[in-house]
């Protein structure tokens, strides 16, 4: 399952805001962790935790400052949250 499919399924479970033009949904940084946690749970990839650890170990430090670092940190946060549920 891709993130876009997970996002669509997530918005199906979250109330949608209503504007004068009709219903709308805007996602922001606050929505990222729940969505990413949902996608992590739905992927069913048993090696995802070890792949994330390998990325953390071998990624070039220059990547940790930018968008890639933000994505890796978000994934680590989602994995940590999912682990805490078990």
N, C-alpha and C positions, 0 to 999 in steps of 0.2 A: 504494500500500500504506500502510495506517495503522500507527501505532506498536503498537497492540494485536495486529495480525497479525504484525508483526515480532517482538514479544515472544513470541508463541506459537511462531514458527519458531525463535527463539533458544533457548527452553527445550527445544525438540526436539533441539538439538545439545549442550546442557550437561547434565552429570550432575545428577540430581535427588537431593536429600537424602532420607534415609529416617528416619522417626520411628516410634515405637511404633504410631501411628495409621495408618501407611501413608506412601506417598511424598508429599512436599510440595516446593514451590519458593517461596522468598521472594526478592523482588528488593529490592535496596537501592541506595544511591548508588554503590557500587563496580561494580554491574552496568549502570549507566546508560550509560557511555561505550561499552562494547562493543555494547550493544543499539542505541544511537543510531547508531553507526558502521555497523552492519549495515543499519539502516533507510535510512541515507543512501545506502549502496551499492545497495540494492534499489529505491530510488525511481526512479532513472534520470532525474532532473530535471537537465538540463544547466545551468539557470539558478539552481540552488540556491545556489551560491557567491556569485553577484552579488546575489541577493535577501538573503542573510545580510549582505553588505557594506552594502547599502542600509538594512537594519534598524539596523545598527550606527551608520550615519551619521545617520539621521533620528529615531531613537527618543528620546523625552523622557528626560532624565537621571533623573527621578524613578522611571522604570520599571526602571532598571538596578540599583536597590538591592534590589528585591524578587524575587518569583518569576519575573517576566519576564526580569530580568537573569540569573538562574540558568539559565533555559532557553536564552537567547541564548548565554551563555558555554559551555554544554554543547554546543550545536549547533556553535559555532565550534571547539570542541575536537575534536568528531567529524569535522568537515570537514578540519581541519588534519591529523588522524591519517590520514584517507583519502588526502589529497593526498601525505602522506609515503610511502605505499605505492607510488605510481606512479613 
